[in-house]
């Protein structure tokens, strides 16, 4: 999967005398050919490791969320305001009383609930009208 993506980034020149499969004898290889192959392998390994670590972290967060049950949910007050665009170009803000929103005490979004750490940082919801 990654190999096709990365192989398009390294276009190697064709050498005379190379066979149809693209094999180049060791004495005809250039530094760019060796470097390009090495970088492809390293980038493929790094991307694979990052993807695997991300999957493991998400899975561990999901398991922790499921084990904790109702304790995994929290509440955060969110202030809602309407931004009404007027004809003269000004914006009028209409404030509603704060609403309590249910959130998940986790790193990622689970069961349709936003993470509490995200809602605490974004405690104001602006609605354009």
The first five atom37 places (N, CA, C, CB, O) and aatype in JSON, in Angstrom:
{
  "aatype": [20, 20, 20, 20, 20, 20, 20, 20, 20, 20, 20, 20, 20, 20, 20, 20, 20, 20, 20, 20, 20, 20, 20, 20, 20, 20, 20, 20, 20, 20, 20, 20, 20, 20, 20, 20, 20, 20, 20, 20, 20, 20, 20, 20, 20, 20, 20, 20, 20, 20, 20, 20, 20, 20, 20, 20, 20, 20, 20, 20, 20, 20, 20, 20, 20, 20, 20, 20, 20, 20, 20, 20, 20, 20, 20, 20, 20, 20, 20, 20, 20, 20, 20, 20, 20, 20, 20, 20, 20, 20, 20, 20, 20, 20, 20, 20, 20, 20, 20, 20, 20, 20, 20, 20, 20, 20, 20, 20, 20, 20, 20, 20, 20, 20, 20, 20, 20, 20, 20, 20, 20, 20, 20, 20, 20, 20, 20, 20, 20],
  "atom_mask": [
    [1, 1, 1, 1, 1],
    [1, 1, 1, 1, 1],
    [1, 1, 1, 1, 1],
    [1, 1, 1, 1, 1],
    [1, 1, 1, 1, 1],
    [1, 1, 1, 1, 1],
    [1, 1, 1, 1, 1],
    [1, 1, 1, 1, 1],
    [1, 1, 1, 1, 1],
    [1, 1, 1, 1, 1],
    [1, 1, 1, 1, 1],
    [1, 1, 1, 1, 1],
    [1, 1, 1, 1, 1],
    [1, 1, 1, 1, 1],
    [1, 1, 1, 1, 1],
    [1, 1, 1, 1, 1],
    [1, 1, 1, 1, 1],
    [1, 1, 1, 1, 1],
    [1, 1, 1, 1, 1],
    [1, 1, 1, 1, 1],
    [1, 1, 1, 1, 1],
    [1, 1, 1, 1, 1],
    [1, 1, 1, 1, 1],
    [1, 1, 1, 1, 1],
    [1, 1, 1, 1, 1],
    [1, 1, 1, 1, 1],
    [1, 1, 1, 1, 1],
    [1, 1, 1, 1, 1],
    [1, 1, 1, 1, 1],
    [1, 1, 1, 1, 1],
    [1, 1, 1, 1, 1],
    [1, 1, 1, 1, 1],
    [1, 1, 1, 1, 1],
    [1, 1, 1, 1, 1],
    [1, 1, 1, 1, 1],
    [1, 1, 1, 1, 1],
    [1, 1, 1, 1, 1],
    [1, 1, 1, 1, 1],
    [1, 1, 1, 1, 1],
    [1, 1, 1, 1, 1],
    [1, 1, 1, 1, 1],
    [1, 1, 1, 1, 1],
    [1, 1, 1, 1, 1],
    [1, 1, 1, 1, 1],
    [1, 1, 1, 1, 1],
    [1, 1, 1, 1, 1],
    [1, 1, 1, 1, 1],
    [1, 1, 1, 1, 1],
    [1, 1, 1, 1, 1],
    [1, 1, 1, 1, 1],
    [1, 1, 1, 1, 1],
    [1, 1, 1, 1, 1],
    [1, 1, 1, 1, 1],
    [1, 1, 1, 1, 1],
    [1, 1, 1, 1, 1],
    [1, 1, 1, 1, 1],
    [1, 1, 1, 1, 1],
    [1, 1, 1, 1, 1],
    [1, 1, 1, 1, 1],
    [1, 1, 1, 1, 1],
    [1, 1, 1, 1, 1],
    [1, 1, 1, 1, 1],
    [1, 1, 1, 1, 1],
    [1, 1, 1, 1, 1],
    [1, 1, 1, 1, 1],
    [1, 1, 1, 1, 1],
    [1, 1, 1, 1, 1],
    [1, 1, 1, 1, 1],
    [1, 1, 1, 1, 1],
    [1, 1, 1, 1, 1],
    [1, 1, 1, 1, 1],
    [1, 1, 1, 1, 1],
    [1, 1, 1, 1, 1],
    [1, 1, 1, 1, 1],
    [1, 1, 1, 1, 1],
    [1, 1, 1, 1, 1],
    [1, 1, 1, 1, 1],
    [1, 1, 1, 1, 1],
    [1, 1, 1, 1, 1],
    [1, 1, 1, 1, 1],
    [1, 1, 1, 1, 1],
    [1, 1, 1, 1, 1],
    [1, 1, 1, 1, 1],
    [1, 1, 1, 1, 1],
    [1, 1, 1, 1, 1],
    [1, 1, 1, 1, 1],
    [1, 1, 1, 1, 1],
    [1, 1, 1, 1, 1],
    [1, 1, 1, 1, 1],
    [1, 1, 1, 1, 1],
    [1, 1, 1, 1, 1],
    [1, 1, 1, 1, 1],
    [1, 1, 1, 1, 1],
    [1, 1, 1, 1, 1],
    [1, 1, 1, 1, 1],
    [1, 1, 1, 1, 1],
    [1, 1, 1, 1, 1],
    [1, 1, 1, 1, 1],
    [1, 1, 1, 1, 1],
    [1, 1, 1, 1, 1],
    [1, 1, 1, 1, 1],
    [1, 1, 1, 1, 1],
    [1, 1, 1, 1, 1],
    [1, 1, 1, 1, 1],
    [1, 1, 1, 1, 1],
    [1, 1, 1, 1, 1],
    [1, 1, 1, 1, 1],
    [1, 1, 1, 1, 1],
    [1, 1, 1, 1, 1],
    [1, 1, 1, 1, 1],
    [1, 1, 1, 1, 1],
    [1, 1, 1, 1, 1],
    [1, 1, 1, 1, 1],
    [1, 1, 1, 1, 1],
    [1, 1, 1, 1, 1],
    [1, 1, 1, 1, 1],
    [1, 1, 1, 1, 1],
    [1, 1, 1, 1, 1],
    [1, 1, 1, 1, 1],
    [1, 1, 1, 1, 1],
    [1, 1, 1, 1, 1],
    [1, 1, 1, 1, 1],
    [1, 1, 1, 1, 1],
    [1, 1, 1, 1, 1],
    [1, 1, 1, 1, 1],
    [1, 1, 1, 1, 1],
    [1, 1, 1, 1, 1],
    [1, 1, 1, 1, 1],
    [1, 1, 1, 1, 1]
  ],
  "atom_positions": [
    [[0.82, -1.18, 0.0], [0.0, 0.0, 0.0], [0.87, 1.25, 0.0], [-0.93, -0.01, 1.19], [0.74, 2.11, -0.87]],
    [[1.76, 1.35, 0.99], [2.63, 2.51, 1.05], [3.66, 2.48, -0.07], [3.32, 2.59, 2.41], [4.13, 3.53, -0.52]],
    [[4.02, 1.27, -0.52], [5.09, 1.15, -1.48], [4.74, 1.85, -2.79], [5.4, -0.3, -1.74], [5.59, 2.53, -3.37]],
    [[3.49, 1.7, -3.26], [3.09, 2.36, -4.51], [3.11, 3.87, -4.34], [1.69, 1.89, -4.94], [3.51, 4.59, -5.26]],
    [[2.69, 4.35, -3.18], [2.71, 5.78, -2.92], [4.13, 6.3, -2.9], [2.02, 6.09, -1.61], [4.42, 7.36, -3.48]],
    [[5.02, 5.58, -2.26], [6.4, 6.04, -2.14], [7.2, 5.81, -3.41], [7.07, 5.34, -0.99], [8.13, 6.57, -3.69]],
    [[6.87, 4.78, -4.18], [7.65, 4.5, -5.38], [7.46, 5.58, -6.43], [7.28, 3.15, -5.95], [8.34, 5.79, -7.27]],
    [[6.32, 6.28, -6.41], [6.12, 7.35, -7.37], [6.96, 8.57, -7.02], [4.65, 7.73, -7.44], [7.22, 9.41, -7.88]],
    [[7.4, 8.68, -5.75], [8.22, 9.83, -5.34], [9.66, 9.68, -5.81], [8.17, 9.99, -3.82], [10.36, 10.68, -5.97]],
    [[10.13, 8.47, -6.03], [11.5, 8.22, -6.45], [11.51, 7.68, -7.87], [12.21, 7.25, -5.49], [11.25, 6.5, -8.09]],
    [[11.8, 8.53, -8.79], [11.88, 8.1, -10.19], [13.34, 7.89, -10.51], [11.22, 9.15, -11.16], [14.14, 8.83, -10.5]],
    [[13.69, 6.64, -10.79], [15.08, 6.3, -11.05], [15.33, 6.24, -12.55], [15.43, 4.96, -10.39], [14.49, 5.77, -13.31]],
    [[16.49, 6.71, -12.98], [16.78, 6.67, -14.41], [17.03, 5.24, -14.88], [18.0, 7.56, -14.73], [17.52, 4.4, -14.12]],
    [[16.68, 4.98, -16.14], [16.95, 3.67, -16.75], [18.38, 3.66, -17.28], [15.93, 3.35, -17.88], [18.82, 4.62, -17.92]],
    [[19.07, 2.59, -17.02], [20.45, 2.46, -17.49], [20.5, 1.49, -18.66], [21.37, 1.98, -16.35], [19.74, 0.52, -18.72]],
    [[21.38, 1.76, -19.58], [21.56, 0.84, -20.68], [22.22, -0.42, -20.15], [22.41, 1.48, -21.82], [23.11, -0.36, -19.3]],
    [[21.79, -1.53, -20.64], [22.36, -2.79, -20.2], [21.62, -3.39, -19.02], [23.79, -2.59, -19.84], [21.96, -4.49, -18.58]],
    [[20.61, -2.69, -18.5], [19.86, -3.28, -17.39], [18.8, -4.21, -17.97], [19.21, -2.19, -16.49], [18.33, -4.0, -19.08]],
    [[18.44, -5.21, -17.23], [17.47, -6.18, -17.72], [16.05, -5.61, -17.65], [17.56, -7.49, -16.91], [15.85, -4.55, -17.05]],
    [[15.05, -6.26, -18.25], [13.68, -5.74, -18.3], [13.03, -5.56, -16.94], [12.83, -6.64, -19.13], [12.14, -4.72, -16.8]],
    [[13.44, -6.32, -15.92], [12.84, -6.17, -14.59], [13.36, -4.93, -13.87], [13.11, -7.41, -13.75], [12.87, -4.6, -12.79]],
    [[14.32, -4.25, -14.41], [14.83, -3.04, -13.8], [16.02, -3.25, -12.89], [13.75, -2.38, -13.04], [16.42, -2.33, -12.17]],
    [[16.61, -4.46, -12.88], [17.76, -4.71, -12.03], [18.98, -3.99, -12.6], [18.03, -6.22, -11.9], [19.27, -4.08, -13.79]],
    [[19.68, -3.28, -11.74], [20.9, -2.58, -12.14], [22.05, -3.23, -11.39], [20.81, -1.04, -11.84], [22.0, -3.35, -10.16]],
    [[23.1, -3.66, -12.1], [24.25, -4.26, -11.42], [24.84, -3.31, -10.38], [25.32, -4.64, -12.44], [24.75, -2.09, -10.51]],
    [[25.44, -3.89, -9.34], [25.96, -3.11, -8.22], [26.97, -2.05, -8.67], [26.59, -4.03, -7.19], [26.99, -0.96, -8.11]],
    [[27.8, -2.35, -9.64], [28.83, -1.39, -10.05], [28.24, -0.22, -10.87], [29.9, -2.1, -10.87], [28.95, 0.76, -11.11]],
    [[26.98, -0.31, -11.31], [26.37, 0.79, -12.06], [25.39, 1.61, -11.22], [25.65, 0.24, -13.27], [24.8, 2.57, -11.72]],
    [[25.21, 1.26, -9.97], [24.28, 1.99, -9.11], [24.88, 3.33, -8.69], [23.92, 1.15, -7.85], [26.08, 3.45, -8.47]],
    [[24.01, 4.33, -8.6], [24.46, 5.66, -8.18], [24.03, 5.89, -6.74], [23.89, 6.76, -9.12], [23.24, 5.14, -6.18]],
    [[24.57, 6.95, -6.15], [24.24, 7.28, -4.77], [22.76, 7.61, -4.63], [25.09, 8.46, -4.29], [22.14, 7.24, -3.64]],
    [[22.18, 8.29, -5.63], [20.76, 8.64, -5.54], [19.88, 7.4, -5.56], [20.37, 9.58, -6.68], [18.83, 7.38, -4.93]],
    [[20.3, 6.37, -6.29], [19.52, 5.14, -6.33], [19.53, 4.44, -4.98], [20.07, 4.2, -7.42], [18.49, 3.95, -4.53]],
    [[20.67, 4.4, -4.33], [20.79, 3.74, -3.02], [20.04, 4.55, -1.97], [22.27, 3.57, -2.62], [19.33, 3.98, -1.14]],
    [[20.2, 5.87, -1.99], [19.55, 6.75, -1.02], [18.04, 6.69, -1.17], [20.05, 8.2, -1.19], [17.32, 6.66, -0.17]],
    [[17.56, 6.68, -2.4], [16.13, 6.66, -2.65], [15.51, 5.37, -2.12], [15.85, 6.81, -4.15], [14.45, 5.42, -1.5]],
    [[16.12, 4.26, -2.35], [15.6, 2.99, -1.84], [15.61, 2.94, -0.33], [16.4, 1.84, -2.39], [14.66, 2.44, 0.29]],
    [[16.67, 3.45, 0.28], [16.78, 3.47, 1.74], [15.71, 4.37, 2.34], [18.18, 3.94, 2.17], [15.08, 4.01, 3.34]],
    [[15.49, 5.53, 1.75], [14.49, 6.45, 2.26], [13.09, 5.86, 2.14], [14.57, 7.79, 1.53], [12.25, 6.05, 3.02]],
    [[12.84, 5.16, 1.06], [11.53, 4.52, 0.9], [11.29, 3.49, 2.0], [11.42, 3.85, -0.48], [10.21, 3.45, 2.6]],
    [[12.28, 2.68, 2.26], [12.12, 1.66, 3.31], [11.92, 2.32, 4.67], [13.35, 0.73, 3.35], [11.04, 1.92, 5.43]],
    [[12.72, 3.33, 4.97], [12.59, 3.99, 6.28], [11.24, 4.68, 6.42], [13.71, 5.01, 6.47], [10.61, 4.59, 7.47]],
    [[10.8, 5.37, 5.38], [9.52, 6.05, 5.43], [8.37, 5.05, 5.56], [9.33, 6.92, 4.19], [7.41, 5.31, 6.29]],
    [[8.46, 3.94, 4.88], [7.44, 2.9, 5.0], [7.4, 2.35, 6.41], [7.71, 1.76, 4.0], [6.31, 2.14, 6.96]],
    [[8.54, 2.11, 7.01], [8.6, 1.59, 8.37], [8.04, 2.61, 9.36], [10.05, 1.23, 8.75], [7.26, 2.26, 10.24]],
    [[8.42, 3.87, 9.22], [7.95, 4.92, 10.12], [6.43, 5.07, 10.02], [8.64, 6.28, 9.8], [5.75, 5.14, 11.05]],
    [[5.89, 5.11, 8.8], [4.45, 5.23, 8.63], [3.71, 4.02, 9.2], [4.1, 5.41, 7.15], [2.65, 4.17, 9.8]],
    [[4.25, 2.84, 9.0], [3.62, 1.63, 9.53], [3.63, 1.62, 11.06], [4.34, 0.38, 9.0], [2.63, 1.26, 11.68]],
    [[4.74, 2.03, 11.65], [4.83, 2.08, 13.12], [3.87, 3.12, 13.68], [6.28, 2.4, 13.56], [3.2, 2.86, 14.68]],
    [[3.79, 4.3, 13.06], [2.87, 5.34, 13.53], [1.42, 4.88, 13.43], [3.07, 6.63, 12.73], [0.62, 5.14, 14.33]],
    [[1.08, 4.21, 12.36], [-0.27, 3.7, 12.19], [-0.59, 2.63, 13.25], [-0.45, 3.12, 10.79], [-1.68, 2.62, 13.81]],
    [[0.36, 1.75, 13.51], [0.16, 0.7, 14.51], [0.04, 1.3, 15.91], [1.32, -0.31, 14.47], [-0.83, 0.89, 16.69]],
    [[0.89, 2.26, 16.25], [0.83, 2.89, 17.58], [-0.5, 3.63, 17.74], [2.02, 3.86, 17.78], [-1.13, 3.55, 18.8]],
    [[-0.93, 4.34, 16.71], [-2.21, 5.04, 16.77], [-3.37, 4.07, 16.98], [-2.43, 5.84, 15.51], [-4.29, 4.36, 17.76]],
    [[-3.34, 2.94, 16.3], [-4.39, 1.94, 16.47], [-4.4, 1.35, 17.87], [-4.22, 0.83, 15.47], [-5.47, 1.13, 18.45]],
    [[-3.22, 1.09, 18.42], [-3.13, 0.53, 19.78], [-3.63, 1.55, 20.81], [-1.67, 0.12, 20.1], [-4.33, 1.18, 21.75]],
    [[-3.27, 2.81, 20.65], [-3.72, 3.85, 21.58], [-5.23, 4.0, 21.52], [-3.03, 5.21, 21.27], [-5.89, 4.09, 22.56]],
    [[-5.8, 4.02, 20.3], [-7.25, 4.14, 20.18], [-7.95, 2.92, 20.79], [-7.65, 4.29, 18.7], [-8.95, 3.08, 21.49]],
    [[-7.43, 1.73, 20.54], [-8.04, 0.51, 21.09], [-7.98, 0.51, 22.62], [-7.33, -0.73, 20.54], [-8.96, 0.14, 23.27]],
    [[-6.86, 0.92, 23.19], [-6.74, 0.98, 24.66], [-7.71, 2.02, 25.23], [-5.28, 1.32, 25.07], [-8.3, 1.79, 26.29]],
    [[-7.87, 3.14, 24.56], [-8.8, 4.18, 25.01], [-10.23, 3.67, 24.95], [-8.64, 5.46, 24.17], [-11.03, 3.93, 25.85]],
    [[-10.57, 2.94, 23.89], [-11.92, 2.39, 23.74], [-12.21, 1.35, 24.83], [-12.09, 1.76, 22.35], [-13.29, 1.34, 25.41]],
    [[-11.24, 0.48, 25.1], [-11.42, -0.54, 26.14], [-11.61, 0.12, 27.5], [-10.2, -1.51, 26.18], [-12.47, -0.28, 28.28]],
    [[-10.81, 1.14, 27.79], [-10.94, 1.85, 29.06], [-12.31, 2.53, 29.16], [-9.81, 2.88, 29.22], [-12.92, 2.54, 30.22]],
    [[-12.78, 3.1, 28.06], [-14.09, 3.75, 28.04], [-15.2, 2.74, 28.32], [-14.34, 4.45, 26.69], [-16.12, 3.04, 29.08]],
    [[-15.12, 1.56, 27.72], [-16.14, 0.53, 27.91], [-16.11, -0.06, 29.32], [-15.97, -0.58, 26.88], [-17.16, -0.37, 29.88]],
    [[-14.94, -0.23, 29.88], [-14.83, -0.82, 31.22], [-15.38, 0.12, 32.28], [-13.36, -1.16, 31.53], [-16.03, -0.33, 33.23]],
    [[-15.14, 1.41, 32.14], [-15.57, 2.38, 33.15], [-17.08, 2.6, 33.17], [-14.88, 3.69, 32.92], [-17.6, 3.08, 34.18]],
    [[-17.78, 2.26, 32.11], [-19.24, 2.37, 32.1], [-19.71, 3.81, 32.22], [-19.84, 1.54, 33.22], [-19.25, 4.69, 31.49]],
    [[-20.64, 4.04, 33.17], [-21.21, 5.39, 33.34], [-20.2, 6.4, 33.87], [-22.4, 5.33, 34.26], [-20.35, 7.6, 33.66]],
    [[-19.18, 5.92, 34.55], [-18.15, 6.84, 35.06], [-17.33, 7.44, 33.93], [-17.22, 6.11, 36.03], [-16.63, 8.43, 34.13]],
    [[-17.42, 6.85, 32.75], [-16.66, 7.36, 31.6], [-17.3, 8.61, 31.01], [-16.54, 6.29, 30.53], [-16.69, 9.29, 30.19]],
    [[-18.53, 8.91, 31.42], [-19.21, 10.08, 30.9], [-19.13, 11.23, 31.88], [-20.67, 9.76, 30.59], [-19.15, 11.03, 33.09]],
    [[-19.03, 12.44, 31.36], [-19.0, 13.64, 32.19], [-19.91, 14.7, 31.59], [-17.56, 14.18, 32.32], [-20.51, 14.49, 30.53]],
    [[-20.02, 15.82, 32.27], [-20.82, 16.92, 31.76], [-19.99, 18.2, 31.76], [-22.12, 17.1, 32.6], [-19.17, 18.42, 32.65]],
    [[-20.23, 19.03, 30.77], [-19.52, 20.3, 30.63], [-20.54, 21.36, 30.23], [-18.35, 20.2, 29.57], [-21.31, 21.15, 29.3]],
    [[-20.56, 22.51, 30.93], [-21.46, 23.59, 30.5], [-20.93, 24.25, 29.22], [-21.62, 24.66, 31.63], [-19.75, 24.59, 29.13]],
    [[-21.82, 24.42, 28.25], [-21.46, 25.02, 26.97], [-22.35, 26.23, 26.73], [-21.59, 23.99, 25.8], [-23.58, 26.14, 26.83]],
    [[-21.74, 27.36, 26.43], [-22.49, 28.59, 26.17], [-22.78, 28.68, 24.67], [-21.69, 29.85, 26.66], [-21.87, 28.63, 23.85]],
    [[-24.05, 28.82, 24.34], [-24.48, 28.9, 22.93], [-24.79, 30.35, 22.61], [-25.72, 27.99, 22.66], [-25.49, 31.03, 23.36]],
    [[-24.27, 30.82, 21.48], [-24.6, 32.16, 21.03], [-24.89, 32.15, 19.54], [-23.46, 33.15, 21.35], [-24.26, 31.43, 18.77]],
    [[-25.86, 32.96, 19.17], [-26.24, 33.08, 17.77], [-25.6, 34.34, 17.21], [-27.79, 33.11, 17.6], [-25.69, 35.41, 17.81]],
    [[-24.95, 34.21, 16.06], [-24.35, 35.35, 15.38], [-25.25, 35.69, 14.2], [-22.87, 35.05, 14.91], [-25.28, 34.97, 13.2]],
    [[-26.0, 36.82, 14.33], [-26.95, 37.21, 13.3], [-26.31, 38.31, 12.46], [-28.3, 37.69, 13.94], [-25.97, 39.38, 12.97]],
    [[-26.16, 38.04, 11.17], [-25.58, 39.01, 10.25], [-26.67, 40.02, 9.87], [-24.98, 38.3, 8.97], [-27.74, 39.64, 9.39]],
    [[-26.39, 41.31, 10.07], [-27.35, 42.36, 9.74], [-27.07, 42.92, 8.35], [-27.32, 43.49, 10.79], [-26.02, 42.65, 7.77]],
    [[-28.02, 43.68, 7.82], [-27.88, 44.22, 6.46], [-26.76, 45.24, 6.35], [-29.18, 44.85, 6.02], [-26.15, 45.38, 5.29]],
    [[-26.48, 45.95, 7.43], [-25.42, 46.96, 7.37], [-24.02, 46.37, 7.54], [-25.66, 48.0, 8.44], [-23.04, 47.12, 7.62]],
    [[-23.91, 45.04, 7.59], [-22.61, 44.38, 7.66], [-22.16, 44.05, 9.08], [-21.59, 45.23, 7.02], [-21.18, 43.34, 9.26]],
    [[-22.87, 44.55, 10.07], [-22.5, 44.27, 11.45], [-23.09, 42.93, 11.88], [-22.99, 45.4, 12.4], [-24.02, 42.42, 11.26]],
    [[-22.53, 42.38, 12.93], [-23.0, 41.11, 13.48], [-23.57, 41.35, 14.87], [-21.87, 40.06, 13.51], [-22.92, 41.96, 15.71]],
    [[-24.78, 40.85, 15.09], [-25.4, 40.95, 16.41], [-25.34, 39.58, 17.06], [-26.88, 41.47, 16.31], [-25.65, 38.57, 16.43]],
    [[-24.94, 39.55, 18.32], [-24.82, 38.29, 19.04], [-25.98, 38.15, 20.02], [-23.48, 38.21, 19.79], [-26.23, 39.04, 20.83]],
    [[-26.67, 37.04, 19.95], [-27.76, 36.72, 20.86], [-27.31, 35.55, 21.73], [-29.1, 36.38, 20.08], [-26.97, 34.48, 21.22]],
    [[-27.31, 35.76, 23.04], [-26.81, 34.75, 23.96], [-27.95, 33.93, 24.54], [-26.0, 35.39, 25.08], [-29.0, 34.48, 24.89]],
    [[-27.75, 32.64, 24.65], [-28.68, 31.74, 25.32], [-28.05, 31.32, 26.64], [-29.02, 30.51, 24.44], [-26.83, 31.39, 26.79]],
    [[-28.87, 30.9, 27.58], [-28.28, 30.4, 28.83], [-27.41, 29.18, 28.58], [-29.39, 30.05, 29.85], [-27.64, 28.44, 27.62]],
    [[-26.4, 28.97, 29.42], [-25.52, 27.81, 29.21], [-26.3, 26.49, 29.25], [-24.41, 27.79, 30.28], [-27.23, 26.32, 30.03]],
    [[-25.88, 25.57, 28.38], [-26.45, 24.24, 28.32], [-25.43, 23.24, 28.84], [-26.9, 23.88, 26.88], [-24.22, 23.45, 28.71]],
    [[-25.91, 22.18, 29.43], [-25.03, 21.11, 29.91], [-24.94, 20.06, 28.81], [-25.56, 20.49, 31.26], [-25.96, 19.56, 28.34]],
    [[-23.71, 19.73, 28.41], [-23.52, 18.75, 27.34], [-22.76, 17.55, 27.89], [-22.76, 19.39, 26.14], [-21.78, 17.7, 28.63]],
    [[-23.21, 16.37, 27.53], [-22.56, 15.13, 27.96], [-21.31, 14.9, 27.12], [-23.54, 13.92, 27.85], [-21.32, 15.11, 25.9]],
    [[-20.24, 14.46, 27.78], [-18.97, 14.23, 27.08], [-18.34, 12.93, 27.58], [-18.0, 15.43, 27.27], [-18.75, 12.38, 28.6]],
    [[-17.35, 12.46, 26.86], [-16.64, 11.23, 27.22], [-15.3, 11.58, 27.84], [-16.46, 10.32, 25.98], [-14.52, 12.36, 27.28]],
    [[-15.02, 11.0, 29.0], [-13.72, 11.19, 29.65], [-12.71, 10.26, 29.0], [-13.81, 10.93, 31.19], [-12.35, 9.23, 29.56]],
    [[-12.27, 10.64, 27.8], [-11.34, 9.82, 27.04], [-10.54, 10.71, 26.11], [-12.09, 8.72, 26.23], [-10.77, 11.92, 26.03]],
    [[-9.59, 10.11, 25.41], [-8.78, 10.88, 24.47], [-9.49, 11.12, 23.15], [-7.48, 10.17, 24.21], [-9.31, 12.17, 22.53]],
    [[-10.31, 10.15, 22.72], [-10.94, 10.2, 21.41], [-12.46, 10.22, 21.55], [-10.5, 9.01, 20.57], [-13.0, 10.01, 22.63]],
    [[-13.13, 10.48, 20.46], [-14.58, 10.46, 20.37], [-15.07, 9.02, 20.52], [-15.06, 11.07, 19.02], [-14.61, 8.12, 19.81]],
    [[-16.02, 8.8, 21.46], [-16.58, 7.47, 21.67], [-18.08, 7.58, 21.87], [-15.92, 6.77, 22.88], [-18.55, 8.51, 22.52]],
    [[-18.83, 6.64, 21.31], [-20.29, 6.54, 21.48], [-20.99, 7.84, 21.1], [-20.62, 6.18, 22.93], [-22.06, 8.14, 21.63]],
    [[-20.42, 8.6, 20.19], [-21.05, 9.84, 19.74], [-20.83, 11.02, 20.65], [-22.5, 9.62, 19.58], [-21.36, 12.1, 20.39]],
    [[-20.05, 10.87, 21.73], [-19.78, 11.96, 22.65], [-18.39, 12.54, 22.38], [-19.89, 11.48, 24.12], [-17.43, 11.8, 22.17]],
    [[-18.3, 13.85, 22.39], [-17.01, 14.51, 22.23], [-16.18, 14.3, 23.49], [-17.19, 16.02, 21.94], [-16.74, 14.13, 24.57]],
    [[-14.86, 14.31, 23.38], [-14.03, 14.2, 24.58], [-14.2, 15.42, 25.49], [-12.55, 14.04, 24.19], [-14.34, 16.54, 25.0]],
    [[-14.19, 15.2, 26.78], [-14.38, 16.3, 27.73], [-13.26, 17.33, 27.64], [-14.45, 15.76, 29.16], [-13.52, 18.52, 27.77]],
    [[-12.03, 16.89, 27.4], [-10.93, 17.84, 27.3], [-11.15, 18.81, 26.14], [-9.59, 17.1, 27.12], [-10.76, 19.97, 26.22]],
    [[-11.78, 18.34, 25.07], [-12.05, 19.21, 23.92], [-13.17, 20.19, 24.23], [-12.41, 18.36, 22.68], [-13.08, 21.37, 23.89]],
    [[-14.24, 19.71, 24.88], [-15.36, 20.59, 25.2], [-14.98, 21.65, 26.23], [-16.53, 19.78, 25.72], [-15.49, 22.77, 26.18]],
    [[-14.09, 21.32, 27.16], [-13.66, 22.33, 28.14], [-12.89, 23.46, 27.46], [-12.79, 21.68, 29.23], [-12.98, 24.61, 27.88]],
    [[-12.14, 23.13, 26.43], [-11.38, 24.17, 25.7], [-12.25, 24.93, 24.72], [-10.21, 23.55, 24.97], [-11.95, 26.08, 24.39]],
    [[-13.32, 24.31, 24.24], [-14.24, 24.95, 23.29], [-15.62, 25.02, 23.93], [-14.29, 24.16, 21.93], [-16.57, 24.41, 23.44]],
    [[-15.72, 25.77, 25.01], [-16.96, 25.82, 25.77], [-17.96, 26.82, 25.22], [-16.66, 26.15, 27.21], [-19.0, 27.06, 25.83]],
    [[-17.67, 27.41, 24.08], [-18.59, 28.36, 23.47], [-18.93, 27.89, 22.06], [-17.97, 29.79, 23.44], [-18.04, 27.7, 21.23]],
    [[-20.21, 27.7, 21.79], [-20.65, 27.25, 20.47], [-21.32, 28.43, 19.76], [-21.64, 26.02, 20.57], [-22.29, 29.0, 20.25]],
    [[-20.77, 28.77, 18.6], [-21.28, 29.91, 17.83], [-22.07, 29.38, 16.63], [-20.12, 30.85, 17.35], [-21.56, 28.56, 15.86]],
    [[-23.31, 29.85, 16.48], [-24.18, 29.43, 15.39], [-24.43, 30.62, 14.49], [-25.52, 28.84, 15.93], [-25.0, 31.62, 14.93]],
    [[-24.01, 30.51, 13.23], [-24.21, 31.59, 12.26], [-25.65, 31.54, 11.72], [-23.18, 31.47, 11.09], [-26.14, 30.48, 11.33]],
    [[-26.3, 32.69, 11.71], [-27.66, 32.77, 11.14], [-27.62, 33.8, 10.02], [-28.73, 33.15, 12.23], [-28.65, 34.06, 9.39]]
  ]
}
